[in-house]
Amino acid sequence: MRRLTFEEAAHGKQVMYTGRATPSKVTDPELLEDGRILMENHPGTIARVSDDRQVFVHFLGLEEEPVSDLGFMPDNDGCYPGLVLVTPEEWVAACAVGWWSTLAG
């Protein structure tokens, strides 16, 4: 795992969220009731990178939630706080743990 940089941010790249667990921007009451929120080590795929360098990630199981339209901005070093790039092996491991593991077909 390594920090995601602007130079590496591209549509389709697999990343992992390393921030704290948060129900913020999850609006579906059933998801909230079941504890299906954005969690530490949550896998996702970069959906797009905007012209102003924001990265938007579709997190596994939360693709339809507002959290997947939350833009991450790079810091002064050009890295995205809370996002890391993962290897294919790390991606498989991240998809196998957590509430989203049954969705990772």
C-alpha positions as CSV (number, residue, x, y, z in Angstrom):
1,M,0.0,0.0,0.0
2,R,1.1,3.5,-0.7
3,R,-0.5,6.9,-0.5
4,L,-2.5,7.8,-3.6
5,T,-0.9,10.7,-5.5
6,F,-2.4,13.0,-8.1
7,E,-0.1,11.6,-10.8
8,E,-1.4,8.1,-10.1
9,A,-5.1,9.0,-9.7
10,A,-7.0,7.6,-12.7
11,H,-10.5,6.2,-13.4
12,G,-10.6,2.5,-12.5
13,K,-7.7,2.4,-10.0
14,Q,-8.4,0.4,-7.0
15,V,-7.9,2.2,-3.7
16,M,-8.6,1.7,0.0
17,Y,-10.0,4.3,2.5
18,T,-7.7,4.6,5.5
19,G,-9.7,7.2,7.4
20,R,-11.9,6.7,10.4
21,A,-15.2,4.9,10.1
22,T,-18.0,7.4,9.4
23,P,-21.8,7.2,8.8
24,S,-21.5,10.6,7.1
25,K,-23.0,10.8,3.6
26,V,-24.8,7.4,4.0
27,T,-28.5,8.1,3.7
28,D,-30.1,4.8,3.2
29,P,-31.7,4.0,6.6
30,E,-31.4,0.2,6.1
31,L,-27.6,0.5,5.4
32,L,-27.2,2.7,8.6
33,E,-29.3,0.3,10.7
34,D,-27.1,-2.6,9.5
35,G,-23.9,-0.7,10.2
36,R,-23.0,-0.5,6.5
37,I,-21.1,2.7,6.6
38,L,-17.7,3.8,5.2
39,M,-15.2,2.0,7.3
40,E,-11.4,2.0,7.8
41,N,-9.8,-0.2,5.1
42,H,-12.9,0.0,2.9
43,P,-12.1,-0.9,-0.7
44,G,-13.2,1.4,-3.6
45,T,-12.5,2.2,-7.2
46,I,-11.8,5.7,-8.5
47,A,-14.9,6.7,-10.5
48,R,-13.4,10.0,-11.8
49,V,-10.9,12.7,-11.3
50,S,-12.2,16.3,-11.8
51,D,-10.4,19.2,-13.5
52,D,-9.8,20.7,-10.0
53,R,-7.9,17.5,-9.0
54,Q,-10.7,16.0,-6.8
55,V,-10.9,12.2,-6.7
56,F,-14.3,10.5,-6.5
57,V,-14.4,6.9,-5.3
58,H,-17.1,4.4,-5.5
59,F,-16.8,2.4,-2.3
60,L,-17.8,-1.2,-2.4
61,G,-21.5,-1.5,-1.3
62,L,-21.9,2.3,-1.1
63,E,-21.8,3.1,-4.8
64,E,-25.3,4.6,-4.8
65,E,-24.8,6.6,-1.6
66,P,-23.7,10.3,-1.5
67,V,-20.4,9.2,0.1
68,S,-19.4,8.0,-3.4
69,D,-19.8,11.6,-4.7
70,L,-17.6,12.9,-2.0
71,G,-14.5,14.5,-3.4
72,F,-11.1,13.9,-1.9
73,M,-8.6,16.8,-2.5
74,P,-4.8,16.4,-2.6
75,D,-2.7,17.8,0.2
76,N,0.3,20.1,-0.3
77,D,2.4,17.0,-1.2
78,G,0.0,16.0,-3.9
79,C,-1.3,13.0,-1.9
80,Y,-4.9,12.3,-1.1
81,P,-5.4,12.0,2.7
82,G,-7.4,8.9,3.5
83,L,-6.7,7.1,0.3
84,V,-4.0,4.5,-0.6
85,L,-3.3,2.6,-3.7
86,V,-3.4,-1.2,-3.3
87,T,-1.9,-4.1,-5.1
88,P,-4.2,-6.8,-6.6
89,E,-3.4,-9.0,-3.6
90,E,-4.2,-6.2,-1.2
91,W,-7.5,-5.5,-3.1
92,V,-8.6,-9.1,-2.8
93,A,-7.7,-9.1,1.0
94,A,-9.6,-5.8,1.5
95,C,-12.7,-7.1,-0.3
96,A,-12.7,-10.3,1.8
97,V,-13.1,-8.5,5.2
98,G,-15.8,-6.2,6.5
99,W,-19.5,-6.0,5.9
100,W,-19.0,-5.6,2.1
101,S,-17.3,-9.1,1.8
102,T,-20.5,-10.7,0.6
103,L,-20.8,-8.1,-2.2
104,A,-17.3,-8.6,-3.6
105,G,-18.2,-11.5,-6.0
